[in-house]
């Protein structure tokens, strides 16, 4: 049976989700320092887990309460299709590695995924106070301003980006990342390689960047950006050019005018 919920109900839900994510963001901001924390691998990992735990403590209950019957996707590094129904896919510290190293590129994200399609998302950047939101069919916004994807039609004039989804990817994934960067350095104007995915995808949704691709199915880094880019008028597919869902094995979000050209470069590598 479909779990479809009217658009108006999703829109009403947004205020509760936004409030919960922004509150969680303040919690994460209080833990931020402008210098790196942790020297050894174990110390860095401990800092990352501590960030996750403190944010989840204030974020999980409000989200589950806001949408009765929804479930929680526990593993933020998991990929692949979710069971049918409504799931909260949350990254309590998207860009956690940046946070613990004293860099500013991090956020708190929460996305409601319905039958493997994101339908509502909030991405909050605590350091700037900016909040990116989207509801399926309702457009994408930065604070109260509508977002619009880039109007570029020339890949050669484009700023594009990629990055790894998680530590410990297999060697074939690393090879594809390297090959794709080399190819795009020739096909595009400038290539960014950075993490996390969401922090590049908000730029694609806002028209500041022109494309982002990833050889991974890690849901938590893609669902928020996928909805934001789609609702901003961008094109989101897998690297075979098929419609993207949470079950897709790879990902491309691009300005409509350069999507085909990006696919032409990336599909043989995928």
N, C-alpha and C positions, 0 to 999 in steps of 0.2 A: 504494500500500500504506500502511496506517495506520502511524504511528510511535508509537502509544500505548505507554506505559510503565506498569507497575503502580504503583498509589498508594504501595506500600511503598518502591519504588525512588526515587520523588520525595521521599518523606520522608527517606530515607537521604541523598540528595543535599543536603538542606537544610543539614546541619552544615558541609559543605565550602563551600557558597555563602555562608553566614553568616560563616564565618571569613574568607573572601576579601574580602567587602564591608567587614567591620569593620576589617580591616587597611588596606584602601584608604582608609577613612574617617579613620584616624589620619594617613595621608599628607596628606590634604586639610586636616585640622585643623592640621597643622604649618605650612601656608601661610596660615592665617587671621590676620587682624589686625582689631581693633575699629575701625579707621579705613579710609576709602575709599582704594583704590589705583588710580591712573590718573585723569587729568583729561580728556585728549582722547579722542575716540572710538577712535582707533588704540591708545592706551595701555590703555583698558578692554578692547578686544578681545584685545590681546596677553596681558593677565592671565587672561582667560577661557580662551584656548587653552592657556596654560601650566598652569592647573589641570587641564584635561582631559588633557593629555599625561602629567603626572606620575602621575595616578591610573590611567589606562589602562595605563601601564607596569607597574603592580603587580597589576592586576585581570584583564586579558585572559587571560593564560596559565593562571592557576588555574581560571578558569571553563571554558575550553575543555577543559582536562585533566579537570575533574570530570565532564563529560558528553561522552564520546567520540562523535564524529559530529555534534555540534552545530555551528552556524555563528554568525557574528557579524554583527549588523546594524550596518554601519559608520557611517551618518549618523544622529546622535541627533535631528536635526530632521526626518527623513523621515517620511512618512505613507503610508497605503495598505497593502494586503494584502502580506504576505510570501509567498514561494514555500513550498510544502508542506515540512513537516519541522520540526526544532527549531532555534530561533534564540535567542541571547542578545540581549535588548534592554536596553541599559545606559545610564544617565546618570551619568557619572563625577563630575559636580558638578551635581546637580539643584538649581536655584536659584543657578546660578553668578553671575548678576548681583548677587544679594544678598551672596554671599561676597566678591566683590571690592569691594563698597561697605560692608563692615564690619557687615552685618546678619546675624542669626542663622538665618534661614529657608533652610537648604540641607541637602542630604543626598547620600548615595551610594546608587544603586539598581541592582539587577540582577534581571531577570525572564526566566525561561525561557518562551518562547512556542512552543507546539506547534500546528501547523496553524492559526495565527492566533488561538489562545486562550491567554491566560496561564495557566500551570499551577503556577508556583512563583515567589515573589518575596521579596526582602529589601530593606528600606529602612532605612538606618542614619543616625542623626542624631549626628554625632561630638561636637557641643558638649554634648549631654545624656547621651550614651551609650545612648540608647534605640534599640531595633531592632524594627521591625515586620516580621512574617513571615506568609506564607500559602502553603498548598499546596491545590490544587484538591481539594475534598472533605474537607479536614482542618481547616477553620476558619482564622480570622485571629487573630494574637496580637501584643500589645505586650510585649516581653520574654517572660515566661511567662504573662501574663494574657490570657485570651480577650477578644476585642473583640466588641462588639455595636452594631449601628446604632441610631440614634435610634428611639424609640417614638412620636414625635409624629405626629398625624393632622391637624393644622391648619396649613396653609401660612402663615397669618397670624401664627403664633407661631414661625416658623422662621428660623434663621440660615442663609443660603445664600450661595453664592459662585461667581465665575467669574474669568476672566482671559485675556489673550492667550497664545497658545502659543509665539510666536516674534516677533522683530522683522520688520518688513517684510511683514506680512500685507496682503492686498489691501483696497481701500477698502470693498468689500461686507462683508467679515468684520468690519471695524471698525464699520460701521454696525450689523450684527447684535448685536455686543457691546453697543454703546451702547443700542440699542432694548431688548435683553433686561434690562439693568440698570434702565432706566426702568420696564419692566413689573414686574420683581420688587420694585422699591422700593414699588410699590403692593400687590403680591400677598403679599409676605413681610414679615417683621418688620425684619430688617437684612440688607443685602447687602455682602459683602466682594468687592473687586476687587483681586486680587493675584497674584503669581507666586512659586513655580512651582505647577503643578497638583497635584503629588504632596503638597505640604505642606498643601493644603486637603483632599485626598482621604483622608489619614490621619485627619483630624478627622471626616470623614463616617463612616469605618469605626469610629471610636471613639465615635460618638454625640455628639460635641461640636458638629458642624455637621450640618445636615439635608439639604443638597443641594449639588452642584457640577455645573455644565454648562460645555461648551466648544464653540465653533464651529471645530473643527479636528480633523485626524486625526493630529497628531504623536504617534507611538506611544510614545516614551520617557517622555512626561509622563503617559500614561494607563494603560499596561498594569499597572503595579504597583498603582496605586490601584483599578483595576477589579477585580482579584482580591481585594484586601483588603476592599473594600466588599461584594463578592458573598459572600465567605466569612464576613463579619460579619453577614450577613442582610439587606443592603441590596439595592436593585434597580438594575441597570445596563443601560441601553438606549441606542440613538441617539435623536435628537430627533423621530423618527417613532414612537417606542415599540417599535421592533423590537430583537431581541437584538443587543447590541453585540459586535463583533469588531475586530481590528486593522485590518480593511478598511473600517470604518464611517467616514462623513465627519464626524460630530459625535458628541456624548457627553453623557449625563446619568447621574449616580449620585445616588441619593436614598434616604432612609428610605422603606420600603414604604408607610407611611401618607400620605405627601405626594407620592409619585411622579406619580400621575395628575394632581393639581392643578398640579404644576410643568410637566408636559407640556402641559397645556391653555394655559398662558401662553406656553411657549417654541416649540411646534410652528409656530404661524403666523409666527413670526419667522424660523425656520430655512428 
